[in-house]
């Protein structure tokens, strides 16, 4: 988020880069939740006799997977800007 000038010093945080990062974070969060939920629904339909998943349980699993994905994304982004 900080740009280096020609002298090597860091300038102020670029607002446009910050907005792009926040929008992409929201996109990653929504995409992750949607993907996990879709996969759980497909698994539930295929293995209905072996794996009894309720909608509430699928929502909890999808939320946990989304939080883990968000943590991974934040760590990856923090390492990029260090």
Beta strands, then each sheet from edge to edge (+ up, - down):
strand 1: 2-4
strand 2: 10-13
sheet 1: 1+ 2-
end
